[in-house]
Amino acid sequence: MLQVNLLARAVTLGLASSAIISTFSTQVIAAEAEATIERVQVTGSRILREGAIAPSPVTSISGKELLSTGAMNIGEALNELPSLANTYSLANSGNYIGTAGLNLLDLRGMGANRTLVLIDGKRHVSSSAGSASVDTNTIPTAWVDSVEIITGGASAVYGADAVTGVVNFRLKKDITGLDVSLTAGKAEDNPYKNSKLSFSYGSDYAEGRGNAAIAFELSSQNALNATERDLTRTPYMAVRNPADGDTKDENGQTIHDGIPDRITVANTGWFDSSIAGNFYLSQEDGINWYIFNPDGSVRPQNLGTTYGEWGRCTNCELLNLKEYNDLQPDFDRYNISIKTNYDINDDVQFYADAKYVNSQANSEGQPSFFEYGSALTITADNAYIDDSLRTLMQQNQQEAIYVHRFNKDAGRRLEKNERETVRFVSGFDGYLNDDWGFDTYFVHGETTLEQTNYNNLIRKNFAQSIDAILVDGQAVCRDERARAAGCVPTSIFGHGAVNEQAKQWFNTTSISESTITQQVFNASVSNSALFDLPAGVVGFAAGIEYRKEQSDSVPDEFAATGATFLNSLQEEHGKFNVKEIFAEFTVPLIADQFLIQDLVFDFAIRYADYSSIGDATSWKTGLDWTIDEEVRVRSTYSIALRAPNIGELFGPQNQTYFRVDDPCSAQYAQSAIRVQNCAALGIPADFDPTATASSIEGLSGGNPDLQPEESTSFTVGLVYEPQMVDGFVLTLDYWSIEIDDAISSVSAQNILDRCVDSSTGIDNQFCQLIERDPNNHELKLITSISQNVAAQNASGIDFEIGYDFEALAGNFKTKLVGTYLKSRKTYSFQDNPHDFEENAGTVGEAKWQQNFSVEYQQDEWTANWKTRYLSDVDLYNQQDLITNPDPSDIMYYGSYFVSDISVAYAFDSGVSVSVGVDNVFDRDLPGVTTGTGAGSASYDNLGRFYYSSVSYRF
């Protein structure tokens, strides 16, 4: 470690006072009197500061604290922090194509693309094609010393994509000795289990001038299906409430009676598709559904209780979609890391590190399915028709039937995502003279993704297989050319009817590949005492950075033609480079005056020249006011421009499918504005759509016409460390983030709703993204592309209380970390600032979130308790409830507490043993959620979880 003699290179208290103190900073203050100090670059500034005093509000969590639970990786533990949303965790990572196994951080819930993840203050290659998001699974947990989270004001220091803030992983510097640990855990009421092996070894060399280390980590977890837990096994569905008595006035405005429009009922699901195959006939007594028995015969389908709407039934022969809902993916990961540093002389150090990470995640989804417009045509001469079906067709004068089928016996679609990440860092840092420090480094990173889709049905081949006829008493494919090519006929009448040979004919394996590369060169200098002012010394840092990003995605060539059941995805290629120059000043204004021990002004600016969008300038100002030894006040104000990333700019319009409700349906067109706008679209007031019983085709992709988004962030806070209470510290920070021209891909449901909820009519950007059938008004196509869709803003208060004390013959460390989310608004229409959605207090964005932890240590024993709290959340935002105040019988999830405990014992030999229980009180999921949504993943879906760990250190 490079250390500086206090007399020659001391950082004055006047400069040091410009920082905010983190929870554990009392230990830093106590070290001021030491004869030798170390200048450290802290998160939020490039100016070297004394100890670990930071210039902006920073939440600091130790690596040990994060890993003191049964979480398999550090990202799962981080997602429990109040400031981070569970947008992409392992529980919900399988919701999209190619994302299984990702764990991405989303600060303030404003988008993972706006959260910059750093390793020791340096950028890391993305893990998701087309984006800048970093998978925390790529970070070696054995070397994590701490994680620091800074809100707002970071773009001027680190780059414009730090719109909502920075999450910086600080790795241990000099690693000596051996550290081996093995952890394994098992859920109590289900078969989920995980394990992790970690190895680290480091040693000094060259008489202490250098240090080298190597680490290896292997972790694994098995998949968990919703049907494997009693809590999540039962299918629920919201259905039309027979007791609802809402009426409409003469303008079409719904008059609500306070009775829920829809009720959530157990053992309820869709009856209009089946793993056995089913179909409907229009007969004299109405529409009747028929289903196939395992032997291929046909009979009327048991519809149990229905609710006067298409497709839903209770206690009936339903399609149980819970069978295809995984609570956790099958996931395996290993990584190898090496690092070294060497003091070339007393002022210059060389450092380098490299790592290889391999992660494999399997996401098993629904099988291929066919219904309505894609229903399977079976003609009367089909080779496998049973006599009962033949008779039914003859009685109803049907030459063909149209079968709905969930092809479970043809094989569930399995997606395997294998990611490989390679990253190299090398650089030099140190001191040019007694005053000037420097750091220069180069980063190269590459992520490759191989996405393998098994049981991908070839549409043409499947159609040929099921179109079977009898030739000389043998079932063959009708198409002679297909027959010559090897077509194998199959029955689809009844579950298990599809034969193995036919599967080989119509199923294929599709392989897609993506490559993401990043190169960064950075050089900076800093001077903590540039020159003297009456109030102290001026600090300065400046530097340059060049960064190149490239992302290339090549889908399976055959699947891209649209010939298979897998979405037709197109190639995506994009790259950009950016040249940046930055500077930072810290200027002491006043010192040693009444109520002003120190008043320091901070300023940072960053100019960037993007090859994609041109110039972008970000800047930050700040004031840090030390009132006395106990009280500090600080504030920052910053402006940043975020350039659209590769996927947002260059992503092709890919085929996708959406599950939506039609807002122009008679049951959803409840406001006068919506009724008027639906009428303007030519849709009748009594419209009862059938297309939404199935999924609606869509397009999603990038937009080359995007403009950069601009953000404004403001923070003001207080740090209180009373001298009369040793070991106590309180931090309180108000923060606000506003984003104009926000880049976003609006969800299909929001596109539909915003089209017809605009007070200015249907001439808006959302209606232009919707295509309806001109004859029957049914939805045909929804386009969801990246757009500058107006604005987002969020504000809240972060607070931390830490108190360390001695009691009961041991040492206690207590900490409360919390966030109050005051507001999280999305503005859909830039020309109407009064039209917004307030998301604070809805699922995934609880207004109050807190983590409380207690650690007690006595001799060789250590015990930990942690409780996580989420306040109650609404399932509908206030703007929705203005239109419809009684949409459902489940309107909110109640407050949520979940607690973890662990106990550890350290032997003199270096062996430590620990046992723990996560969710010790076995807190259930709220409502009927499975905990796999972007918001509901905030809730634990594993239940009580036991784990144990053994480690050896010397």
N, C-alpha and C positions, 0 to 999 in steps of 0.2 A: 504494500500500500504506500502511495506517495503521501508523506506527511510534511507539514510546513512548520518551521519554527515560529513560535508565537510572536517573537519580537520582529521578525522579518516580514511575516505574511499573515498577521492576525487580521481577522475580519472584525471591524469595530462593532460595538453594540448598537451604534446608531443605524448601521446598515442592517444588522441582524434583526432589529426590531421591526423591520418592514414585513415580517412574515407572520403568518398565522400558525398557531401551535396545534398540533394534532393531539389525539387523546393521550398519548404516552409521552408528551413533550416535557413533563416535569423532570424526567431523567436527563433530558438534553440540557435544560437550564442548570441542573446541578453540576454539569460538566464544564461550565464556563470558566471555572477557576483553574482548570488543569493547565499545566505548563505547555502541553502540546495539543493542538486541535487539528481536526481534519476538515478540509473544505469539501463539501458534498454538493453535487447538482441534484436539486430536488424537483419533483414533479410540479409542473406549472411554470418553471423558469429555467433558463440556461445560465443564469448568473450563479456562480458558486457561493453557497451560503454556509454559515457556521452550523455544524451539526446537521440536524434534520429539520430546520425551520423553513417552512414553505411560504411562498408569496401569495398563494390563493387558497381558498377553502379546500382542504383535502381530507378525505376519509381514509384512514390507514388501517388495514387489517393484516395481521401476521399470517404467514403461511401455515404455521402450526395451528392457529385458531380455525382457519378455514377447513383444515383437514381433520379436525377432531370429531368428525361424524362418520357415518357409514357411506358418505358420498364417494362415488368412484373416481371423480375427477374434480378439479378445482372450479370448473365452470358451474357444475351443479350446486356447489356450495355458494358461489358468488351470486347465483340467481336468487338466492334467498335474501339478499340484502335489499333493504327498502328502496334504494335508488335505482335498482335494476329490474327490468321487466322480464317475464318468462316467455319472450317472443319465440325464441328457438332454444328449447332444452331437449334433452334426450326423449322426454315424454311426448313431445309434439313434433319432433323433427321429421317423422315419417309422413307428415300431412301433405307433402309436396314431392314431386318427382325430383330425384337427385339430392335430396336434403337429409336423408336418414343418417343419423349419427352426428349431425352438426350440433354444436353448442355455441351459440353466438350471443354476445352481450348487447343489450339494448338499454342504454342509459335514459332514464325518464320515460321509457316507452314511446319515444318519438322516432324509432327506426334504427335498426342495427347499422345502417349505412352512415348514420350520423354520430356513431360512437367510435372513437379512434382507440384501438388497442395497441399498446407499445410493450416492448420487452426492453427493460433498462433504458427507456426513453427513445428507443429506436423502432422504426416501423417493421411490420411483419407482413409477409406475403399473405394474400387472401386465401381463404379455404373454400369459397363459393364462387363459381365462375361468374364473371361480369360484375362482381361487387368488390368492396374493400373489406368485407367482414372476415374476422379472424376466428377460427375455431379454437376454443380454449383447450380442446383435447390435444392440441399440438404443443402444449407448454409442459415441460418436465416438472412435475410437482415436487420432486425431491429437492430441487434447488430454489424453490420459491421462498424468498425471505419475507416479502410482504407484497400486498397489492394496494395501490393508492388510486383513489377515485376522485377526480376533480370535475366540478360542474362549471361550465361556462368559462369564457375567456381563454381557452386553450388554443384556439385556431391560430392566433398570432404567433404562438410559440412553436406549435407542432405541425400546423397545416389546417387548411380550411375544412376538412372533413371531420374535425373535432367540434362539430356544431353544438352538440349537447354536452360534450366533455371528453375526458380521457380516462381510460383504465390502464394503468401502468403496472406491469409485473416487474418487481425488482428482484433479481436473482442474487443468491449469495455470491460474494466476491471470491474470497480465498477459502477453498474447501480442503480440509485436511481430515484424514482418517476414513474409516469404513462406516457406512450406514446402510443396513439392510433391513427391510421390513416386509412383512406379509400380512395382508388383511383379507378377511373373508366374512361374508354376511349372508343371511337368509331371512326372508320374510316369514312372518308367523302364519298367515292364513292363505298363502299361495306359493307356487313353486319358484318365485323369483329368487335369484341369488346372484352375488357378484364376488369378485376377488381381485386383488391387486398385489403385485410383487414389485418392490422398488429396491434398486441397488445404486449406491453412490460411493465412489472412492476418489480421494484427492490427496495430493502430497505436494509439499514445497520441493523445489530443486534449485540448483546453482546457489547453494548457501543462503537460501531464503529469498533470492532475488526473483524467483519465478514460482508459479503454482500451476499445477495441471490437475484436471479432474475428468472423470468419466461417470456417466449415469445411464442406467437402463431401467425401463419401466414396462411392465406388462399388466394389462387389466382386461377384465372380461365380465360381461353380464349376459344372462339369457333373456330371451323374449318373454313377455307376459301378455297373454290375451285377456280381454275383458271377461270372457266366460270362465276364466280360471279363478275369479274372485266372486264370492257370494254377493258382495256389495255392488258389483258392476255387471253381473251376469244377466239380470232381468232386462228385457227390452222395454223401454218407455217411449211414448210418443205424445206430443201435444195434438189434441183433436178438438173439433168444434164442440162447444159446450151446448148440450140440448136445452139447458136452462137459461141461456142467454136471451135477453129480450130487447136488444138494441133496436132502435128504429131510426128513420131518416126524416129530416125536415124537407121543406119544398126546394131547398137549394142542394140537396144531396148530402148535407152535413149530418153525420151520425149523432144521434142522441143516445148517450150511454146510460145504462141502468145500474152500473156499479157491480154487475155480475161478470165474472171473467168470460171473455170471448172464447178462450180455449182452456182446456183442462188437460193435465198431464196424467196419463193412465198407464198402469203397469200391464205387462203382457200384451202390448199393443205395437203394431207395426204395419208394414205395407203388405197388402194381399195381392197386389197387381203384378207380382213376380214371384218366382218360386224356384228352389233348387231342383224340384221335380219337373218343372215346366207347367205352365197353365195358360189358359186363353179364355176369352169371353165371347159369347154369342148374344146377338140381339134377338130375343124371342118374344112371344106374345105377352108374357108376363113381365117383360123388361129385360134388362141386361143381366145375364147369368154367367158366373165364372165356373170353369171346370179345371180339374187338376188331375195329374197322372199318378197312378199307383206304381209301386216298384216293379210290378210285372208288365207295365205298359198299358194297362187298362185305364179307362177314364171314368171319372165320377164327378158329381157336383162338389165344388170346393166349400169347405166349412168357413163361412165368413164371420161367424160369431156375432159380435155387436158392431154395427157400423154407425156412422155419424152424419150421414147426409152429405159427405164430401168424398171425392174420388180417392180410392186406394187404401184407406185406413180401416183397421178393424182391431177388436180386442177379443182375447180368448178364442183365437181362430187359427187357421192355417196361414201363418204369416212368414215373411222373410225376416229372419233374425239377423240384423246387420251387426249385432254385438259380436258375432262369430268372426267378423273381419276387422275388429277394432283392437289393435294392440296398444296396451298401456305403456309398454316399454319395448324398444327394439332389441334384437340380438346384436350385440356390439362387442368387438374385440379391438384392442389397441396395443401397440408396443412402440417404444421410442428409444433411441440411442443418442446421447448427447456427449460432446467433449468440449472442453474449454481450457484455455491457458492464458496466463498473463506473465509478462517478464519485464522487470525494470532494466531497461537498457543502460540507464545511469540514474542519478538521483532525481532527475527532472523529467525523464521520458519513459513511458511505459508502452509496451506493445501488448495488445490483447487480441484474442481470436476465439471464436466458438463456432461449432457446427452441430447440426442435429439431423436425424432422419426419423420421421414419424410415419407409421403405417396404421391406418384405422380401417376396420371393416364393419359395416352395419348392414343388417338384413331387415328389410321392411316387407312383411307379407300382407298384401292387400286383398281386395275383392277379386274374384275371378272375372272373366269376361261375362257380359250380360247383354241381353237383347230384350227390348220392350217397345211397344207403340211403333213409332216410325221405323225402328230397326228390328221389329219382331220377326221371328223365323217363319218363313212360309213353308207349310207342309201341305202338299197336294194329296188328293184322294188315292192316288196310286202309289204312295210311299210304301216301301217294302216292309216297314216296321209297324204299320198301323194295326192296332188291335181291333178285334171285331166290335168291341164296345164303341170305339171311336168311329169306326166305319159306319155303324148304325146311326150314331148321333149326327154325323155329317149328312147322311142320306135323309134323315128326318127333317133336318133344317136346310136341306138343299144347298149344302156348302161344298163347293169344289176344292176349297182350301181353308185351312185354319191358320191363324197367326199366333205363334207360340211365344209367350214371354218366358225367359229362362235365365236363371243365375247359374252359370256353368261351374258349379263347385266340383263336380266329378270330372271336369276337364282340366282341373288344376288351378289352385289359387295363383294369382300373379305374384311372383317374388322378385323384389328388386334388391340387388346386392351392390352396395356402394363401397368401393375400395379407394381410399385416398392415400396418397404418398406425398409427404411434404419434406423438402430438403431446404435447409437454410444455412448460409455461411455469413459470418460477420468477422471482419478484421479491421483493426485500426490502431491509432496511436493517440495517447493523451498524456497530459503532463503540464509543464510550465515552461514558457519561453524565457522568463526571468522572474524576479521576485514578485512582480505584479500581474503578469499576463499568463493565463492558462489557455490551453488549446485542447481540442478534440477533433480528430478527423477519422472517418471510417467509411467502409464500403459494405453494403448488404446485398446479398443475392439470395433470392428465395424462389422456389418453384413448387407448385402444388399440381399434382395430376389426379384426376378422378376417372376411374373406370366404372361405369354404370352398366350392370348386367341385368337384363330383364328376362326372367324365365317364364315359361308358359304364356308367351305372347302369341295370341291367336291370330292366324292368317285368315282374314275374312273370307277371301275367295275359296280357299281350301276347305274351310269349315262349311261354307254354303254347299260346296260340292259333296262333302261327306254326308250331310244330313239329307241331301236330295237323292235318296236311294230308291232304286226300283228292283223288281225281281226279274232276273234273266235266267231261264232254265232252273227256276226254283231257288236261285241264289241271290242274295242281296248284293247289288253292285252300285257304284256311283252312276248316275244317269249320264253325266258328261263323258263321252267316250275318250276324248283327249285327256281328261283328268284321270280316267281309269287307266289309260296307257302310261300316264306319268306316275302312277302308284297310289292313286286315291283309294282310301279305305273307307267304306261306308260305316255309318254308326246310327244308332237310335238315340233319340233325345227324350224318349217317353219314360219318365220316372227317374228319380235320383239313382245314380249308379249305372245308367244306361249307356253312357259313353264308354267305348272300349279302348283299351290301351293302344292298339295298333292305329286307330284313328287319331288319337292324341299326337302320335308321332308325325302324322301327316299334316295336321293343321296347327300344331303349336311349334313355335320357333324360339330361339334364344337371340335376343338383340343386345348388342354391345355398343355403347356410346362412350366417347372419351372427351375429356376437357383438360386443358393445360393453362395454368395461370403463372405468369412470371413477374418478378419485381426486381429492379435494381435501384439502389439508392446510394448516392455519394453525398456525404455531408462533411463540411468543415466549419468549425466555429472557434472563436476566441472569446475570452471573458476576462474581465478585470473587476474584482470586487472593490477596489479602491482606486478608481480612475483619477480622481482629484478630490481635494478637500473643499467642503463648504462649512459655514459656521455651525450647521447642525450635524455634520458628519461627512462621510465620504460617499461619492457617487459611484454606483456600480454600473457596469456596461457589459453587454454580450452582443455578438453579431456573427453572422455566418451566411453560408450559401448552401443550397441543396439542389441536387438534380435527381429526379426520380422518373423511372420509366415503368409503366404498367402495361401488361398485355394479357388478353384472355381469349382463348380459342376453344370453341365447343363444336365437336363433330358428332352428330347423332348417328345411330345405326342407319346405314344407307338405305336398306330395304324398308325399315320402319318409317323413315322420313317420307316415303312415297304415300303414306296413308293406307298402305295395304294391310296393316296389322291393327290390333285393338289398341295398342299403345298410341298415345297422342302423337300426331305427326309433328315432330320437332325439326326445326331447320338449323342449319349451321349458323353459329354466331362467332364473329371475329371482330375484335376491336383492340385498339391500343391508343395510348397517349403518353406524352412526356410533359414534365413540368419543371421549369427552372425557377428557383425561388431565392430570394435574399431576405434576410430578417435581421432585426436589431431589437435590443431591449435595454432599458435604462431603469435604474432605481435611484431616486433623488431624495435625500433627506431634506425636509423643509423647515421643521422646527424641532428643537430638542431642549429638554430641561426647563420647560416653562410650566406655569400653573395648569394643571390637568392635562399637560402634554409632555409626557416623558420623551416621546418620539412621534413625529408625523412624517411619513415617507410617501412619496409619489412614485408609482410604477407606470411605465409606458412600454408597450411592445408593438411592433409593426412587422408585417410580413407581406411582401409583394411577390406574386406568382404569375408566371407566363405559361398558360396551358396551351398545348398544341390543339386542343379540342374546342375551347371556348374563348381563348384569349386571356386578357389580363384579369386578375382578381387581387384585391387588397384587403387584408384583415388587420385589425388593430385592437389594442386593449389599453385601457387606463385603469389605474387602481390607486386607492389611498389606504394606508395602514396607520392607524392611530393607536399608539400605546399610551393609555391614560396614566397608568402606574404599574407597579409590579404585578397587580392582580387582574387588571382589565385591559383588553385590547378590542378595538373596533376596526373592521376592514370592509372595503367595498371595491367592486370591479365593474367596469362597463366595457363591453366589447362589441365589435361589428365584424361579421365574417361572411364571405361568399363561398358556397359549396358548389363545386363543379359537378355535373352529373357523371356518374360512373359509367363504366363500359357497357354494362347490361342496360342501363337506363337510356343510353344514347344509341347503341348499336344492336340491341337485341331484336331479332326478327319476330314477326307476329306468328306465334306458335298456336297450334290447335289446343284447346282445353275444353273442359266441361264444368258448368256451374250448377249447383243446387240453389234455387232461388224461389221466392214467392213473388207472384206478379202483383205489383201495387195497384194495378187497374182492375183486379178481381173485385167483385162486389163486396167481398168480406173484408178487403183491405183498403178500398177507396172510401175513407171515412171522413176526410176533411173536405171542406168546400173547395179549397185550392186544388187538391188532388182530383176531385170529381171533375172540376172544370178543365184541368189539363188533360185528363184521360179522354174527356169528350172532344177536346181539341185534336187529339190523336185519332179520332174517329171510332173510339171504343165505346160500346153501349154500356149503360149504367148497370145492367144485369149480367155483365160479362162473367162467365164461369170457366176459366181456362183449364185445359187438360194437359197442355205441354209441360207445365211445371210439376206434374206428377213424376216426370222423368228429369234427367239433367238436360240443361240447355247448352248447346254448342257455343263456344266462345273463342276469341283470339286474345292472346296476351303478348306483350313485347315492349320493346323500347321505342324511342321517339327521337329522331335526329334533330328535331327542331327545338329541343329543350333548351331553356335558358338556365343559368345558375340561380340557385336560391340564396336569399340573403337572410342572415340571422342576426338578431340583437339579443345580447344576454346581459343581465344585471344581477349582481349579488351584493348583499350587505349583511355583515355578521358580527358576532360578539364572541370573545373568548374570555372566560372567567376562571381564574385559578386562585382561590382564596388562600392566603398564607396561613390562616388559622386552622385550615383543614388540610393537613398534609396528604398528598396523593389524590386530591379531588380536582377535576377539570370539567368545565362545561363549555360546549361550543353550540352556537345557535346561528344559523345562516338562512336568510331569505334569498331565494333565487327566482329568476324569471327568464324564460327563453321564448323569443318570438321569431317565427320563420315566415317570410313572405315569398310568394311564388314557389311554394313548397313542391318538391318533386315527389310524386307518389303515383302508385298504381291503385286506383280506386277499386274497391271490391265490386263484384257484379251486382250484389244486392243494393249497394249504395248508389251505383250508377242508375239502376232502375228507380230507386226512391227519389234521388235528387232530380231526375228528369221531370217527374210529375209533382214535386213538392216546391218547385221554384215559384215564387210570388210574381216573377216577371214573365211567366208563361213557358212554353215548350221550346222556345228558341234559345237553347243553352247548350253548352258543350257536352252535357251528359246524354241528352236525347239523340245527339248525333252518333252516339256509340251503340245505339240499339236498332236492331232490324226486326220487324214484325211481318208476319204473313199478311199481305194486303187484303186477303179475302176473309180469313177468320180471326185476324188480329193476334194470333198466338205468337209468342216469342220464338224467333228463329236463331238470332245471333247477337251476342253481346261482346263488344270489343273493349278490353281493359288494357290500355297502354299507359306507359309513363307519361305524366303530364305535369305542368306547373299548375296545380289545382287550387290556388289561392293561398291559404295561410294556416299555420298551426301556432298555438302558443301554449305554454305550460308555466305554472308558477307554484311555489310551495316553500316549505320551511324544513330544513334538515336540522337535526339536533343530535348531540352526543353527550352523554354523561358518563364519565369514568371515575371510579373511586377504588383505590388500592389501599388496603389497610391490613393490619395484623390483628388476629383474633383466634380464639380456640386453639392456641399453640401452633398456629400456622399462618399462612399468608392468603388473603383474599384479593382477587382481582374481579371487579364488577364493571360491566359496561352496558349501557343502553344506547342503541343506535336507532334512530327513527326518522321518518319523513311524514310530514303533513302535506298532502297534495291539494293545494287550494283550487287549482283550475287546470284543465287540459282540454282546450278547445280546438276544434277543426272547423275552418270556414270554407264552405264549398263554393261560394260565389264571390269573386273579388269585388263585384260592383254592389254587393249587398252585405255590409259588415254586421248587420243585425241577424243574419241567417247563419247560425252556427250550431254545432253539436258539442255539448259539454260531456266529456268522457270521465271526468274526475268522479269517483264514487261508483263506477261501473266495473264489471268483471275484469280483473287484471290490472285495475287502476284504483285500488282502494284508497280512500282519503287518508287513512291512518295506517301506517305500517311500522312495526317496531321489532327489533331483535334485542332480547335481554339475555346476557350471559353472566355466569358466575363461575369462577375458577377458584378452587381451594387446594392449597398445596401444603403438605406437612411431611417433612423429611422425604422419604421415597414415594409417598402417596400423592396422587393428583386426582381430583374429581372435578368434573365439568357438568354444568347445567345450562341449557340454552332453550329459550322459548321464543317462538316467532308468532307475531300477532298481525292479523289483517282485520280491519274493521269491516262491517257489513257492506255489501255492494249490491247495487241495483242491476237487474238484467236488461233494463231499458233506460235510455237516457231521458232527461227531463223534456227534451224537445219531442221525442216520440210520445211521451205521456200527455203532452198538450193535445196531440191529435187523438190519442186513444188512451184514456186513463185506466182501462181495465182489460188489457190484452190477454192476461194469463193468470192462472191460479198460483204460479210460482213467479213472484215479482222480484225477489232478492235472495241472496245468500247471506246468512247470518255471520256474525263475527267469528273469527277462526283462530284458535290457538293450537299450536303443535309444539311439543317439547321433546328434547333429546337429552340423554344423560350418558356419561361415560366415567369409568374409573380406571386408573393406570397405576402400575407399581414398577419402579425402576430398581433393578438389582445392582449391587456393586460391580458385578461382572460386566456391565454394559448392556445387559439384556433388559428389555422393558416389555411388559405385558399389559394390554388394556382390553376391556370389554365395554360394550356400549349398546344402547337401545335408542334408535330413532323413532319418533312418534310413540313415545313410551305409553301414552294413554290411548293409543289406537284411535286417533281422531278420524272419523269418517269423512269422505268427500261430501260437500254440500249438495243439496238438491239431488238431481239425477245425473250430474256430470260425471265423466270418466277421467277428468283431469288431463285431457290431451289437446285442449284448444290453446290458442295463443294467449288467452287470458286465464282459462281454468287450470293451466299447468302450474299456477301459483299454489295449487292445493296438492297435497301428497296423495298419490294413487297407489302406493305400495302397502299401506297399513303399517302395523308395528314391525320393526325391522331390527334384528339382532346381528351384531358383528363382534369380531374379536381381532386383535392385532398383536403380533409379536415382532419386536425389532431388536437389533443388535448394533451398538455403536462403540467405536473406540478411536 
